[in-house]
Amino acid sequence: MKKLRITPLNIVAALALAFFIISFFQTDKNRGHVDFSVFYKVIFGGMVLVAFITDMIFRFIFKDLKRIWFVELLFIALTVILFLILKKYYF
């Protein structure tokens, strides 16, 4: 049996998948602070898919767990920075 290796993109993908599933079970009565339209649900679902695929690519390229953690944390940080820059200029 292979050893379970938890990586940052696994954590991000799991949290995003949880929010994605929760968004489908929300009704009008129990809407919380997170209110997704259909467009945002599709974008969020795409983000989950990209996180899983990117994690598999990084696992294939890097065999050392410490290096995977470093590269994936760097990838997440760059993605967040890019998102904030695009949000500032386009939204």
N, CA, C and O atoms as a GROMACS GRO file, in nm:
protein
  364
    1MET      N    1   0.084  -0.118   0.000
    1MET     CA    2   0.000   0.000   0.000
    1MET      C    3   0.088   0.124   0.000
    1MET      O    4   0.186   0.132   0.074
    2LYS      N    5   0.053   0.219  -0.083
    2LYS     CA    6   0.131   0.342  -0.091
    2LYS      C    7   0.106   0.430   0.029
    2LYS      O    8  -0.003   0.432   0.087
    3LYS      N    9   0.210   0.503   0.064
    3LYS     CA   10   0.201   0.595   0.176
    3LYS      C   11   0.121   0.719   0.136
    3LYS      O   12   0.142   0.774   0.028
    4LEU      N   13   0.030   0.762   0.222
    4LEU     CA   14  -0.053   0.879   0.196
    4LEU      C   15   0.032   1.004   0.215
    4LEU      O   16   0.090   1.026   0.321
    5ARG      N   17   0.039   1.087   0.111
    5ARG     CA   18   0.116   1.211   0.118
    5ARG      C   19   0.021   1.328   0.102
    5ARG      O   20  -0.036   1.350  -0.005
    6ILE      N   21   0.006   1.403   0.209
    6ILE     CA   22  -0.081   1.520   0.206
    6ILE      C   23   0.002   1.638   0.160
    6ILE      O   24   0.113   1.662   0.209
    7THR      N   25  -0.052   1.713   0.065
    7THR     CA   26   0.017   1.828   0.009
    7THR      C   27  -0.074   1.951   0.019
    7THR      O   28  -0.194   1.937   0.041
    8PRO      N   29  -0.017   2.071   0.003
    8PRO     CA   30  -0.100   2.192   0.012
    8PRO      C   31  -0.212   2.197  -0.090
    8PRO      O   32  -0.322   2.244  -0.060
    9LEU      N   33  -0.187   2.150  -0.211
    9LEU     CA   34  -0.294   2.152  -0.312
    9LEU      C   35  -0.403   2.050  -0.279
    9LEU      O   36  -0.518   2.070  -0.317
   10ASN      N   37  -0.369   1.942  -0.209
   10ASN     CA   38  -0.473   1.851  -0.160
   10ASN      C   39  -0.565   1.922  -0.063
   10ASN      O   40  -0.687   1.908  -0.070
   11ILE      N   41  -0.505   1.999   0.027
   11ILE     CA   42  -0.584   2.071   0.127
   11ILE      C   43  -0.672   2.176   0.061
   11ILE      O   44  -0.790   2.188   0.093
   12VAL      N   45  -0.614   2.252  -0.032
   12VAL     CA   46  -0.690   2.355  -0.104
   12VAL      C   47  -0.803   2.292  -0.185
   12VAL      O   48  -0.915   2.342  -0.184
   13ALA      N   49  -0.774   2.184  -0.253
   13ALA     CA   50  -0.876   2.118  -0.334
   13ALA      C   51  -0.987   2.059  -0.247
   13ALA      O   52  -1.104   2.065  -0.285
   14ALA      N   53  -0.951   2.003  -0.132
   14ALA     CA   54  -1.053   1.947  -0.043
   14ALA      C   55  -1.144   2.056   0.013
   14ALA      O   56  -1.266   2.039   0.019
   15LEU      N   57  -1.084   2.168   0.055
   15LEU     CA   58  -1.166   2.279   0.106
   15LEU      C   59  -1.254   2.338  -0.003
   15LEU      O   60  -1.371   2.368   0.021
   16ALA      N   61  -1.199   2.354  -0.122
   16ALA     CA   62  -1.278   2.408  -0.233
   16ALA      C   63  -1.391   2.312  -0.271
   16ALA      O   64  -1.502   2.355  -0.299
   17LEU      N   65  -1.363   2.183  -0.271
   17LEU     CA   66  -1.466   2.084  -0.301
   17LEU      C   67  -1.576   2.086  -0.195
   17LEU      O   68  -1.693   2.071  -0.227
   18ALA      N   69  -1.538   2.104  -0.068
   18ALA     CA   70  -1.637   2.112   0.039
   18ALA      C   71  -1.727   2.234   0.021
   18ALA      O   72  -1.849   2.223   0.034
   19PHE      N   73  -1.669   2.351  -0.008
   19PHE     CA   74  -1.750   2.471  -0.032
   19PHE      C   75  -1.838   2.454  -0.156
   19PHE      O   76  -1.952   2.500  -0.159
   20PHE      N   77  -1.786   2.387  -0.258
   20PHE     CA   78  -1.862   2.363  -0.381
   20PHE      C   79  -1.984   2.275  -0.353
   20PHE      O   80  -2.093   2.304  -0.402
   21ILE      N   81  -1.965   2.170  -0.274
   21ILE     CA   82  -2.077   2.080  -0.242
   21ILE      C   83  -2.177   2.150  -0.150
   21ILE      O   84  -2.298   2.135  -0.168
   22ILE      N   85  -2.127   2.225  -0.052
   22ILE     CA   86  -2.217   2.298   0.038
   22ILE      C   87  -2.302   2.399  -0.038
   22ILE      O   88  -2.418   2.420  -0.004
   23SER      N   89  -2.245   2.461  -0.141
   23SER     CA   90  -2.319   2.561  -0.217
   23SER      C   91  -2.441   2.502  -0.288
   23SER      O   92  -2.538   2.573  -0.314
   24PHE      N   93  -2.437   2.372  -0.320
   24PHE     CA   94  -2.551   2.309  -0.385
   24PHE      C   95  -2.664   2.279  -0.288
   24PHE      O   96  -2.780   2.270  -0.328
   25PHE      N   97  -2.632   2.262  -0.161
   25PHE     CA   98  -2.733   2.226  -0.063
   25PHE      C   99  -2.791   2.346   0.011
   25PHE      O  100  -2.875   2.328   0.099
   26GLN      N  101  -2.748   2.466  -0.023
   26GLN     CA  102  -2.802   2.584   0.041
   26GLN      C  103  -2.941   2.616  -0.016
   26GLN      O  104  -2.964   2.608  -0.137
   27THR      N  105  -3.030   2.652   0.073
   27THR     CA  106  -3.161   2.698   0.029
   27THR      C  107  -3.171   2.847   0.056
   27THR      O  108  -3.078   2.906   0.112
   28ASP      N  109  -3.281   2.907   0.017
   28ASP     CA  110  -3.299   3.051   0.041
   28ASP      C  111  -3.304   3.085   0.190
   28ASP      O  112  -3.263   3.194   0.230
   29LYS      N  113  -3.354   2.993   0.271
   29LYS     CA  114  -3.366   3.018   0.415
   29LYS      C  115  -3.232   3.018   0.486
   29LYS      O  116  -3.207   3.100   0.574
   30ASN      N  117  -3.145   2.926   0.448
   30ASN     CA  118  -3.020   2.911   0.524
   30ASN      C  119  -2.899   2.966   0.448
   30ASN      O  120  -2.788   2.913   0.462
   31ARG      N  121  -2.917   3.068   0.370
   31ARG     CA  122  -2.804   3.131   0.302
   31ARG      C  123  -2.717   3.201   0.404
   31ARG      O  124  -2.764   3.282   0.483
   32GLY      N  125  -2.591   3.168   0.401
   32GLY     CA  126  -2.497   3.231   0.494
   32GLY      C  127  -2.425   3.345   0.424
   32GLY      O  128  -2.481   3.414   0.339
   33HIS      N  129  -2.302   3.363   0.462
   33HIS     CA  130  -2.222   3.469   0.401
   33HIS      C  131  -2.177   3.433   0.261
   33HIS      O  132  -2.145   3.522   0.182
   34VAL      N  133  -2.175   3.304   0.229
   34VAL     CA  134  -2.131   3.259   0.097
   34VAL      C  135  -2.255   3.237   0.012
   34VAL      O  136  -2.333   3.145   0.038
   35ASP      N  137  -2.273   3.319  -0.090
   35ASP     CA  138  -2.386   3.308  -0.180
   35ASP      C  139  -2.332   3.298  -0.322
   35ASP      O  140  -2.284   3.396  -0.379
   36PHE      N  141  -2.341   3.179  -0.379
   36PHE     CA  142  -2.286   3.154  -0.511
   36PHE      C  143  -2.395   3.157  -0.617
   36PHE      O  144  -2.501   3.097  -0.600
   37SER      N  145  -2.369   3.226  -0.725
   37SER     CA  146  -2.456   3.215  -0.841
   37SER      C  147  -2.405   3.096  -0.923
   37SER      O  148  -2.303   3.036  -0.889
   38VAL      N  149  -2.475   3.062  -1.028
   38VAL     CA  150  -2.437   2.948  -1.111
   38VAL      C  151  -2.300   2.973  -1.174
   38VAL      O  152  -2.221   2.880  -1.186
   39PHE      N  153  -2.272   3.095  -1.216
   39PHE     CA  154  -2.144   3.127  -1.277
   39PHE      C  155  -2.029   3.100  -1.180
   39PHE      O  156  -1.928   3.040  -1.218
   40TYR      N  157  -2.043   3.143  -1.056
   40TYR     CA  158  -1.938   3.122  -0.957
   40TYR      C  159  -1.924   2.975  -0.920
   40TYR      O  160  -1.814   2.929  -0.888
   41LYS      N  161  -2.034   2.900  -0.924
   41LYS     CA  162  -2.025   2.756  -0.899
   41LYS      C  163  -1.943   2.688  -1.007
   41LYS      O  164  -1.863   2.599  -0.978
   42VAL      N  165  -1.963   2.727  -1.132
   42VAL     CA  166  -1.886   2.668  -1.242
   42VAL      C  167  -1.738   2.705  -1.230
   42VAL      O  168  -1.652   2.619  -1.248
   43ILE      N  169  -1.708   2.830  -1.199
   43ILE     CA  170  -1.569   2.873  -1.181
   43ILE      C  171  -1.506   2.799  -1.063
   43ILE      O  172  -1.391   2.756  -1.072
   44PHE      N  173  -1.578   2.785  -0.953
   44PHE     CA  174  -1.527   2.716  -0.836
   44PHE      C  175  -1.502   2.568  -0.865
   44PHE      O  176  -1.402   2.511  -0.822
   45GLY      N  177  -1.594   2.507  -0.940
   45GLY     CA  178  -1.574   2.367  -0.981
   45GLY      C  179  -1.452   2.351  -1.069
   45GLY      O  180  -1.379   2.253  -1.057
   46GLY      N  181  -1.430   2.447  -1.157
   46GLY     CA  182  -1.310   2.445  -1.241
   46GLY      C  183  -1.185   2.459  -1.158
   46GLY      O  184  -1.082   2.397  -1.188
   47MET      N  185  -1.191   2.541  -1.054
   47MET     CA  186  -1.076   2.558  -0.965
   47MET      C  187  -1.042   2.428  -0.893
   47MET      O  188  -0.925   2.395  -0.875
   48VAL      N  189  -1.144   2.355  -0.851
   48VAL     CA  190  -1.122   2.225  -0.786
   48VAL      C  191  -1.053   2.130  -0.883
   48VAL      O  192  -0.957   2.062  -0.846
   49LEU      N  193  -1.101   2.126  -1.005
   49LEU     CA  194  -1.042   2.039  -1.107
   49LEU      C  195  -0.898   2.077  -1.137
   49LEU      O  196  -0.812   1.990  -1.146
   50VAL      N  197  -0.870   2.205  -1.151
   50VAL     CA  198  -0.733   2.251  -1.176
   50VAL      C  199  -0.642   2.218  -1.059
   50VAL      O  200  -0.527   2.180  -1.080
   51ALA      N  201  -0.690   2.231  -0.936
   51ALA     CA  202  -0.609   2.199  -0.818
   51ALA      C  203  -0.572   2.051  -0.815
   51ALA      O  204  -0.458   2.016  -0.785
   52PHE      N  205  -0.668   1.963  -0.846
   52PHE     CA  206  -0.639   1.820  -0.848
   52PHE      C  207  -0.538   1.786  -0.958
   52PHE      O  208  -0.444   1.711  -0.935
   53ILE      N  209  -0.558   1.840  -1.077
   53ILE     CA  210  -0.469   1.810  -1.189
   53ILE      C  211  -0.329   1.864  -1.162
   53ILE      O  212  -0.230   1.795  -1.188
   54THR      N  213  -0.319   1.986  -1.110
   54THR     CA  214  -0.189   2.045  -1.081
   54THR      C  215  -0.117   1.966  -0.973
   54THR      O  216   0.005   1.949  -0.980
   55ASP      N  217  -0.190   1.918  -0.875
   55ASP     CA  218  -0.128   1.836  -0.771
   55ASP      C  219  -0.070   1.708  -0.830
   55ASP      O  220   0.040   1.667  -0.794
   56MET      N  221  -0.143   1.645  -0.920
   56MET     CA  222  -0.092   1.524  -0.984
   56MET      C  223   0.033   1.553  -1.069
   56MET      O  224   0.126   1.472  -1.072
   57ILE      N  225   0.034   1.666  -1.136
   57ILE     CA  226   0.151   1.703  -1.216
   57ILE      C  227   0.272   1.725  -1.126
   57ILE      O  228   0.381   1.676  -1.156
   58PHE      N  229   0.254   1.798  -1.016
   58PHE     CA  230   0.366   1.822  -0.924
   58PHE      C  231   0.414   1.693  -0.859
   58PHE      O  232   0.534   1.677  -0.836
   59ARG      N  233   0.322   1.601  -0.828
   59ARG     CA  234   0.362   1.473  -0.771
   59ARG      C  235   0.443   1.391  -0.871
   59ARG      O  236   0.535   1.318  -0.832
   60PHE      N  237   0.409   1.401  -0.999
   60PHE     CA  238   0.481   1.326  -1.102
   60PHE      C  239   0.620   1.385  -1.124
   60PHE      O  240   0.716   1.311  -1.145
   61ILE      N  241   0.632   1.518  -1.120
   61ILE     CA  242   0.759   1.584  -1.148
   61ILE      C  243   0.854   1.575  -1.028
   61ILE      O  244   0.971   1.542  -1.045
   62PHE      N  245   0.804   1.603  -0.908
   62PHE     CA  246   0.889   1.605  -0.788
   62PHE      C  247   0.857   1.484  -0.702
   62PHE      O  248   0.742   1.460  -0.667
   63LYS      N  249   0.959   1.409  -0.669
   63LYS     CA  250   0.939   1.288  -0.586
   63LYS      C  251   0.959   1.316  -0.438
   63LYS      O  252   0.902   1.246  -0.355
   64ASP      N  253   1.038   1.417  -0.403
   64ASP     CA  254   1.065   1.451  -0.264
   64ASP      C  255   0.948   1.530  -0.205
   64ASP      O  256   0.904   1.628  -0.265
   65LEU      N  257   0.899   1.489  -0.089
   65LEU     CA  258   0.782   1.553  -0.028
   65LEU      C  259   0.811   1.697   0.014
   65LEU      O  260   0.724   1.783   0.002
   66LYS      N  261   0.932   1.724   0.062
   66LYS     CA  262   0.967   1.861   0.102
   66LYS      C  263   0.967   1.954  -0.019
   66LYS      O  264   0.921   2.068  -0.010
   67ARG      N  265   1.018   1.906  -0.130
   67ARG     CA  266   1.020   1.987  -0.251
   67ARG      C  267   0.878   2.010  -0.305
   67ARG      O  268   0.847   2.119  -0.354
   68ILE      N  269   0.794   1.910  -0.295
   68ILE     CA  270   0.654   1.925  -0.338
   68ILE      C  271   0.585   2.032  -0.254
   68ILE      O  272   0.515   2.118  -0.308
   69TRP      N  273   0.606   2.028  -0.122
   69TRP     CA  274   0.545   2.129  -0.035
   69TRP      C  275   0.592   2.268  -0.071
   69TRP      O  276   0.512   2.361  -0.079
   70PHE      N  277   0.722   2.284  -0.093
   70PHE     CA  278   0.777   2.416  -0.128
   70PHE      C  279   0.719   2.466  -0.259
   70PHE      O  280   0.676   2.581  -0.268
   71VAL      N  281   0.719   2.382  -0.362
   71VAL     CA  282   0.672   2.424  -0.494
   71VAL      C  283   0.522   2.453  -0.491
   71VAL      O  284   0.477   2.550  -0.550
   72GLU      N  285   0.445   2.370  -0.423
   72GLU     CA  286   0.300   2.391  -0.419
   72GLU      C  287   0.263   2.514  -0.337
   72GLU      O  288   0.170   2.586  -0.374
   73LEU      N  289   0.332   2.539  -0.227
   73LEU     CA  290   0.306   2.661  -0.152
   73LEU      C  291   0.342   2.784  -0.233
   73LEU      O  292   0.271   2.885  -0.228
   74LEU      N  293   0.450   2.777  -0.307
   74LEU     CA  294   0.488   2.887  -0.396
   74LEU      C  295   0.384   2.906  -0.505
   74LEU      O  296   0.348   3.020  -0.538
   75PHE      N  297   0.335   2.798  -0.561
   75PHE     CA  298   0.230   2.804  -0.664
   75PHE      C  299   0.103   2.867  -0.609
   75PHE      O  300   0.042   2.951  -0.675
   76ILE      N  301   0.062   2.828  -0.488
   76ILE     CA  302  -0.058   2.884  -0.426
   76ILE      C  303  -0.039   3.033  -0.399
   76ILE      O  304  -0.129   3.113  -0.424
   77ALA      N  305   0.079   3.070  -0.348
   77ALA     CA  306   0.106   3.212  -0.318
   77ALA      C  307   0.103   3.295  -0.446
   77ALA      O  308   0.044   3.403  -0.448
   78LEU      N  309   0.165   3.247  -0.552
   78LEU     CA  310   0.164   3.321  -0.679
   78LEU      C  311   0.024   3.331  -0.737
   78LEU      O  312  -0.012   3.434  -0.795
   79THR      N  313  -0.055   3.226  -0.722
   79THR     CA  314  -0.192   3.229  -0.771
   79THR      C  315  -0.276   3.331  -0.695
   79THR      O  316  -0.354   3.404  -0.756
   80VAL      N  317  -0.260   3.337  -0.563
   80VAL     CA  318  -0.333   3.434  -0.483
   80VAL      C  319  -0.291   3.576  -0.518
   80VAL      O  320  -0.376   3.665  -0.531
   81ILE      N  321  -0.160   3.598  -0.535
   81ILE     CA  322  -0.111   3.731  -0.573
   81ILE      C  323  -0.166   3.772  -0.709
   81ILE      O  324  -0.210   3.886  -0.727
   82LEU      N  325  -0.163   3.682  -0.804
   82LEU     CA  326  -0.217   3.711  -0.938
   82LEU      C  327  -0.366   3.741  -0.931
   82LEU      O  328  -0.414   3.833  -0.997
   83PHE      N  329  -0.440   3.664  -0.851
   83PHE     CA  330  -0.582   3.688  -0.834
   83PHE      C  331  -0.609   3.827  -0.776
   83PHE      O  332  -0.698   3.898  -0.823
   84LEU      N  333  -0.532   3.864  -0.674
   84LEU     CA  334  -0.551   3.996  -0.612
   84LEU      C  335  -0.518   4.109  -0.708
   84LEU      O  336  -0.586   4.212  -0.709
   85ILE      N  337  -0.414   4.092  -0.789
   85ILE     CA  338  -0.379   4.194  -0.889
   85ILE      C  339  -0.490   4.207  -0.992
   85ILE      O  340  -0.532   4.318  -1.026
   86LEU      N  341  -0.538   4.093  -1.043
   86LEU     CA  342  -0.646   4.099  -1.142
   86LEU      C  343  -0.774   4.154  -1.082
   86LEU      O  344  -0.847   4.227  -1.149
   87LYS      N  345  -0.803   4.122  -0.959
   87LYS     CA  346  -0.923   4.174  -0.893
   87LYS      C  347  -0.914   4.326  -0.877
   87LYS      O  348  -1.014   4.396  -0.892
   88LYS      N  349  -0.796   4.377  -0.848
   88LYS     CA  350  -0.779   4.521  -0.828
   88LYS      C  351  -0.800   4.597  -0.959
   88LYS      O  352  -0.860   4.705  -0.959
   89TYR      N  353  -0.752   4.542  -1.068
   89TYR     CA  354  -0.757   4.614  -1.195
   89TYR      C  355  -0.884   4.589  -1.278
   89TYR      O  356  -0.920   4.672  -1.360
   90TYR      N  357  -0.950   4.477  -1.257
   90TYR     CA  358  -1.064   4.446  -1.343
   90TYR      C  359  -1.198   4.441  -1.270
   90TYR      O  360  -1.302   4.435  -1.335
   91PHE      N  361  -1.198   4.444  -1.138
   91PHE     CA  362  -1.328   4.434  -1.069
   91PHE      C  363  -1.350   4.548  -0.978
   91PHE      O  364  -1.454   4.555  -0.912
   0.00000   0.00000   0.00000
